[in-house]
């Protein structure tokens, strides 16, 4: 299936490029030339590098202005949640960016239009294209339009499970949690991990996810639930 037109994409995001070549570059994956000398023009690798920095600056400035009472740790947790690959891919999917990507047939046949990593890279490249074409104002407007609704849902100040488990272990006088990869399966573009979290004297608890980070978080959450239940049970027994 051929990609949708760039005119459609401009209508979708509400922005008309002065230099359409920038948008073409942002929507071109490196697989299109298969590592051979480029015949289809530049791909989006360089734009991805720039877009990552532009996104980071806008999000960091927005968080500092919005959460005046948050400490650096709280801001960092919000920031990391908002700029991670999964969030970028979510924004890209909401804009159907995969439908506009130019890529090799082999990449397309392997599900490239829906790969989270590829979608995240394309979102960053699109931000860079907006920055180069319309300046900081154009890029910032796009980021605020699509990231501001995620600030409370994706960038909340809640401690992540790994941090909470480590704090529990410290309070209990235990060594920090350990994480061990138990299993990895699935193709390279869609892996599945099983990772076990453990604390001294407590049986390991597994967690699963599409990345090591997600599997570690799932394992930490499961182990934290187990140890806090034991704490509650002990307290009830004493009472």
SULSULSUL-V721897 format. One record per residue. N is the residue number from 1. RES is the residue in one small letter. PSI is psi as a letter, one per 40 degrees, with the letter a starting at -180 (999 if undefined). Layout:
# SULSULSUL-V721897
[[N RES PSI] [N RES PSI]]
This chain:
# SULSULSUL-V721897
[[1 x h] [2 x i] [3 x i] [4 x i] [5 x i] [6 x d] [7 x d] [8 x d] [9 x d] [10 x d] [11 x d] [12 x d] [13 x e] [14 x f] [15 x h] [16 x h] [17 x h] [18 x d] [19 x g] [20 x d] [21 x d] [22 x d] [23 x d] [24 x d] [25 x d] [26 x d] [27 x e] [28 x h] [29 x i] [30 x e] [31 x e] [32 x d] [33 x e] [34 x f] [35 x e] [36 x i] [37 x h] [38 x h] [39 x e] [40 x e] [41 x i] [42 x i] [43 x a] [44 x e] [45 x d] [46 x d] [47 x d] [48 x d] [49 x d] [50 x d] [51 x d] [52 x d] [53 x d] [54 x d] [55 x d] [56 x d] [57 x d] [58 x d] [59 x d] [60 x d] [61 x d] [62 x d] [63 x d] [64 x d] [65 x d] [66 x d] [67 x g] [68 x d] [69 x e] [70 x i] [71 x i] [72 x d] [73 x d] [74 x d] [75 x d] [76 x d] [77 x d] [78 x d] [79 x d] [80 x d] [81 x d] [82 x d] [83 x e] [84 x i] [85 x d] [86 x d] [87 x d] [88 x d] [89 x d] [90 x d] [91 x d] [92 x d] [93 x d] [94 x d] [95 x e] [96 x f] [97 x d] [98 x d] [99 x e] [100 x e] [101 x h] [102 x h] [103 x i] [104 x i] [105 x d] [106 x d] [107 x d] [108 x d] [109 x d] [110 x e] [111 x f] [112 x d] [113 x e] [114 x e] [115 x h] [116 x d] [117 x d] [118 x d] [119 x d] [120 x d] [121 x d] [122 x d] [123 x d] [124 x d] [125 x d] [126 x d] [127 x d] [128 x d] [129 x d] [130 x d] [131 x d] [132 x d] [133 x d] [134 x e] [135 x a] [136 x d] [137 x d] [138 x d] [139 x d] [140 x d] [141 x d] [142 x d] [143 x d] [144 x d] [145 x d] [146 x e] [147 x d] [148 x d] [149 x e] [150 x e] [151 x d] [152 x d] [153 x d] [154 x d] [155 x f] [156 x i] [157 x e] [158 x h] [159 x i] [160 x i] [161 x d] [162 x d] [163 x d] [164 x d] [165 x d] [166 x d] [167 x d] [168 x d] [169 x d] [170 x d] [171 x d] [172 x e] [173 x f] [174 x i] [175 x i] [176 x i] [177 x i] [178 x i] [179 x h] [180 x h] [181 x h] [182 x d] [183 x i] [184 x h] [185 x i] [186 x i] [187 x i] [188 x d] [189 x e] [190 x g] [191 x i] [192 x h] [193 x i] [194 x h] [195 x h] [196 x h] [197 x h] [198 x i] [199 x i] [200 x h] [201 x e] [202 x h] [203 x i] [204 x i] [205 x h] [206 x i] [207 x i] [208 x i] [209 x i] [210 x e] [211 x i] [212 x d] [213 x d] [214 x d] [215 x d] [216 x d] [217 x d] [218 x d] [219 x d] [220 x d] [221 x d] [222 x d] [223 x d] [224 x d] [225 x d] [226 x d] [227 x d] [228 x d] [229 x d] [230 x d] [231 x d] [232 x d] [233 x d] [234 x d] [235 x d] [236 x d] [237 x d] [238 x d] [239 x 999]]
